[in-house]
Amino acid sequence: MSFSASPTHAPVAKDFAEVDSTIHRRLASDIPLVETIGHYIVESGGKRVRPLLVLLAARALGYRGDKHVLLAALIEFMHTSTLLHDDVVDESRLRRGKPTANEEWGNAPSVLVGDFLYSRSFQMMVDVGSMEIMAILSKATSTIAEGEVLQLTNIGNADIDEADYFKTIQGKTAMLFEAASHTGAMLTDGSSEQIEALRLYGRHLGLAFQLVDDLLDYLGDAGTMGKNVGDDLAEGKPTLPLIQAMKTGTAEEAALIRRAIEQGGLEHLDAVLDIVQRTGSLDYTRDRALEMRDQALANLDCLPPSEFRESLALLARQAVERSA
């Protein structure tokens, strides 16, 4: 898979080719189904933003070794594992416009291959050879799992507020972005200020990314997003557009959204779409995403000028401009 044409990926195109080779090599298993499902999901069209963060963070601070390639590949394995598990939990049938692995092979194989990828990622952490990096990533895996459980327990819960929402997305999404940029920086001789800045850059980028995802659930379409408008609502997920609409809408509008969240399904989709538009809740969500983008960009100020820093900045801007 070539990413060299992408402006964000171009400065690390050679590194990315090596990451791709490493991913395919480390997918090797004596169990054919493991390789089949593993290759299916890692080749399903994602932009591999998280491994990109590892490569760009390391190069932005002058890294000249090769451990960033292994680190980027294992981060992608961690991410792929969460996708396999998420699709089973959410009973998803479509991802990036393709049938999910659980739709193709069933829930049990998807969960077990997800477990394999997590286990393989920890084997690769040992090969990276840094206890500090292993500590960061092992903590991240716990935080991500907690975020997923928190999201699950909040399904159908119309009482969560914006602070609860941000706690959830910090765990389930932003944590791996943060771990990617943080560990990439940890490979280098960068200053503590620069390493911390790259950690926070990843966090704010991840928050912006998830905010836009949740926004697009009420704006996008299956053709561009690979999923349908209202999927989050159908699952009873109380995301920020709904939380804000309940806060600013009329009592009747808030009651309708509450009922839609608690019941799940798409019975109230048209009315909810009208309310989130009319109350400015979509604009509010986009503004919060822009705030996260701006914080991510500000964290790049202490890095030396380079094409790698420019790619990190471009990545942050693209995160809030995308339509899929």
Helices and strands as residue ranges (DSSP letters): G 10-12, H 13-26, H 32-42, H 49-60, H 67-89, E 94-95, E 98-99, H 101-105, H 107-128, H 131-153, H 162-169, I 170-174, H 175-186, H 192-216, H 222-225, H 231-234, H 240-248, H 251-263, H 269-278, H 281-298, H 307-321
